[in-house]
């Protein structure tokens, strides 16, 4: 998705900045890739998914790519407006899951601990009375940091400068850390800076060395916000690269024959890090009819939202990390599925809210078929 860095605008939404210059003219209809399910052991009928996508073409502004894999096999693929698995998409908050993978890889490597306080590594946070929350809190939306400011996506600031601004100016909505949930990318920005200090390497280098290079994710870069890597929302990538990352998650932390994350790190993603803590701030609707198991509020794992948690067993079955511009990746361990709905909807055109009902309905239809 092309973008004009001059036209960055601040927005109060999941991850922030939209390109007002790039809109897509819708085609007459989407294309279902005919051989997507060939060779599968079971036969799938995704006609209801195709019909929903066709009905919602206008909501996606005529530009969307959808892929669903079961294990190694692609069982569904859909393209509209020329979008492909290799098209570049700016992810907004769909970045958070991959950023979580980078942090977990560094925890695996012993660079810092998941329960280290940020003040231990960043004295400026302690100096401003905000050093008590841990890496775990920062990547489970439970640090207490929350306000409407957006230094973490300010394209004129370095990661260090943005975190210094957060330390000095961001409000603390609740205390102690972990007692509530408040969705805000600034806490992940702080942890990203912690990773730089702990390793002596910049965030972009860490992301490349720890995840992108190991998984051959050559289309991925933290460059959406210019100078600022924007740990929680600055990733540009292709659906193919994101599917590779999710396949690694499904395979217990291994890309091909390369170990990227430990099995324990993967389980942190699939752990309800916040239990039943009250939700102080979220962009999800309450009691959406397409939430699995009739959930009222969605809670957070490590770097990703918990979409499905079995109420009888407590097992987390699905996690996701949707973004403000509409891209929706997910992993469903119960059905051995991983998939992505990749799109780009500027916030001026409604952003993710324009398509969220459609995306949740599509996931429900897929669950019903597989």
N, C-alpha and C positions, 0 to 999 in steps of 0.2 A: 504494500500500500504506500504510494508516494506521499510525502509530507513536505510542507514548507516550514522550516524551523523558525521563520520570522513570525509565523501566525500561531504561536503557542498561546493558549488562553487558559486561565485558571477556571476550574470547575469544581463544585462540591459534589463529588460522586465517587465511585469506587476507585478510580485511579487517575484520573485527571485530565489530561490535556488532549484537545481534539484539533484536527486539521480542518479548518473551515474551507480550504480551497479544493479539497479532493472529494468529489461525490461521484457516484456511479449511475449511469443510465441503465435502467433495468432492461434485460432481454425479454423476449417473449415467454421464455420458460426455462426451467432448469433441465440439466442433463443427468440422467441416472446412468452410471457406468455399468454397462450390461454384464461384464464378466466379474463383477465384484465378489459374487458369492460362489463362483464356479469351483467345484472340487470339494465343497464342504460336506461333512458327514451328514448334516441335517439340512433340510430345506427351510429357508426363511421366506416369509412373505412380508416385505416392507412396503407394500402398496399404501398402507395407511400413513407411514412416515413420508413417503413421496407426496401423497395428497396434501398432507399438512404443510410441507415445505412449499409446494406449488401454491397453496392458498395464501401463504405468508410471504410470497415473493416481494411484494411492495414493502413489507415491514423490514426486510433485509436490504432494501434499496437496490434490489436486483443484483446483489453480489454476495455469494456465500459458498463455502466449500464444506462438505460434511464427509467424514470418514468414520467407520466403526470397524474395529478389528476384534475378532475372538481368538485369543492366543496369537498365533502367527498369521492367521488368515483374515484378509479383508473381506467382510461379509456385506458391507454397504458403502457406497460412495456416491456422492451427489455434487454437482457443480452448477453454478449459475453465474452468468456474467463474465465467464472466462476465468474464474477463480480455480486454482489448482492446488495440489499438495505442495507445490514449490513456490506458490505466491507468498510474498512478504506481507505480514500483518503486524501492526503495532498492537501490543497485547493489553496495555493498561494492567489491571489487577490480575489478569491471567499470568502475569510475571511472578506473582508471589510464590506459587508452588515450586517453580524452578529455582527461585532464590532460596527457598527452604532447602532444596536439594544441595545447593552450594554450601549453606551453613552446616547442614548435617554431615557433609563430607569432611568439613574441617573439624567438626567434633570427633568424627571417626579417627581423624589423623592426630588428635590430641592437641590441636592448636588452642582450644579453650573448652570449657565444659558447658553442657546444656543448662546447668543450673548456676553457672557463674553470674554474678550480678554485673550489670553494665558498668557500674561505678568502679569495679575492680580494674577494668581496662581503660575506662574513659573518665578520668578524674573530673572533667568539666561537668559531667552529669551529676556526680555527687556534690560538687561545689554549688550546684543549682537545686539541690534537694530532690533530684530525680534519678539517683543512681541505684535504687533498691531493686528494680525489676530485673529479672533474669533473661537470658537468651530464650529460654522456654516461653516466658511471658511475652517477650517481644514478637515471637513467631506464632503465638496463639491468640493474639489480639486482647491480651489481658494485662498489659503493663500499667494501665491507668492513663497513659498519655492520650489526650484527645482534644482537638479543637478544629476550627474551620480553616486554619492557616495551611499553606502548602509549600513550605521551604523544601520539602523532600522532592518536589518536582520542579523547582525553580531552575531553569536551564542556565542561569548565570552563576550558579553556585557550584563549587566542588562538593564532594561528599562530606569532607571535613567541615567546610563552611556551613553547609546545610544543617549538620548535626550540632554545630556550635549555636546556630540560631534556634534549633529545637530546644537545646539545653536551657537557653536563656529565656525563651518566650512561650513555649508550648504549655498549655494548661495540664494539670493533673486532675482528671475527672473523678477518680475514685482511688481509695487506698484501703487496705494494702493491695499490692499487685496480686492478681489472680482471683480477686473477689468478685469481679464483674467482667463483662466482655464489651469492648468498645472498638469498633472497626476503624482503623486509622493506619495508613502506611508509614507514618513517621517513626513508629516504634521499630519497624523493620529496617528503616534507614539507619537508626542508631546501631542496631546489631550489625549491619553491613560495615559501618565504620569501625566497630569493635573488631571485626574480622580483619580489616586492613591493619589496625594497630597490632593485633596479636601475631600477624604473619609477616608484616613488613611489605606486603604486596597490595597493589590497588585492586578494587573490586572487579574491574573488567578482566584483569589477569587471573584472579581467583576463579571467576566463573568459567573462563576458558580452560584453565588447567584442571579444575576439579570436575567439570561436567561436560562442557561443550566438546573439548578435544577427545575425551574418553568415549563419547557417544557419537563422534563424527557429526556433530550438529553445526555444520559449516554456515548455515544461514542465520545463526543466532548471535545477537550482539545487544549490549546495553547502551544504545545510542539514541533512543527516541528523544531524550531531553538534553542533547548536546553535552556540555561539560559535565552535567550531573548524571551519574549512572542510574539514579532513581531505582534503588534496590527493590522497591515494592511495585513498580509500575513502568519501568523504562526499557523493557525487552522488546525487540523486534525479532520475529522468527517466522518460519514456515510451518504449515500444518505437519509436514513430513518430519521436521525436527521435533515438534512437540509430541507427535506420536511415538517417536523414538524414545524420548524421555519417559513417557508413560509406559512403554513396553519395558523399559528398565525397572520402573516401579513394580510392574506386574511380575517381573522375573526376579524379584527379591533383591534388587540392587545391582544387577549385572547387565552390562551392554555387550552383547556378543560374548566374548570370552574375557571381558575386562570388568573387574569389580569397581563399581563407582560408589556404592553405598553399602554399608553393612545391613544384614537382615534386621538388626535392632534399629537402625536408623529408619528403615522403611516402616517398621512398626510404629515409630513415633508419628509418622504421617497419619497412620490409621488409628491413632489413640485420641479419644476425646480428652483433650488437654484441659478443658474448662468445666467438665462435668455438667452440673445443673446451675452454674453461676448465672445470675440475672444478666439479661442483655441490655446494656445501657445505650448502645448505639449500633445499628446495623442497617444495611440497605436491602436486606431480604424482607419480603412481606411475611406477616404472621399468618399461620394456618392456610398456606397455599394448598389448593386441592391436589396438586401433583407432587407434593412432598411425600416420599415413601413413608409408610407406616403412620401416616396421619400426624406427622410432627407439627408442633406449633411454632417453634423457633429452631433455626439451624445453629449449631455450635461449631467450634473450630478445633481442628487437629493441629498439626505443625505445618504451617505454610499453606494449608488448604481447608476449605469448609467440609464438614461432615454432612453429606447429603442423605445417607441412609445408615442408620444404626439400629440393628435388630433389638427391639425392646425386651424380648425374652432372653436373648443370649448376651446382649451388650456388645456384640461383635459389630465393628464398623465395616460396612460392606461397600459403600461408595464414598468417594471424596471428589471435590471439584474446586476449581479456582476461576470463576468467571471474571471478565473484565468489563470496564465501563463502556467500551466500544463494541460490546456484544459477543466477543469470542468466548466459547464455553467448552473447556476440556473436562473430561471426567474419566475415572477408573471405577469399574464395577467388579470387585473381586468375587462376588457371589456367582456371577455369570461368566467370569473370565473375559470381560470386555474392557476395551479402552477406546475412547472416541473423542472427536472434536467437532464442534460447529464453529467455523472460522468466518468472521465477518468484520466489517468496519462501518460503524454507524456513529457519525459525529454527535456530540452531546446536543448540538443545536437541532438535530433531527430526532432526538429522544434517547440516544445511546442505548445501553443495555435494556432499559425499561421498555423500549419499543418491541423487543423480541423475547424478553424473559419468559412470558407465558408460553410462547411458541416453543422455546427450547426445553422448558420443563415438560411440556406435553409430548415433545418428540422423545425425550428419555422415557417417559411412561409408556409410550407405544413400543419402544424398543424392548423394554423390560417384559412387556406382555407377549412379545414374539419370541424372545430368546429363552 
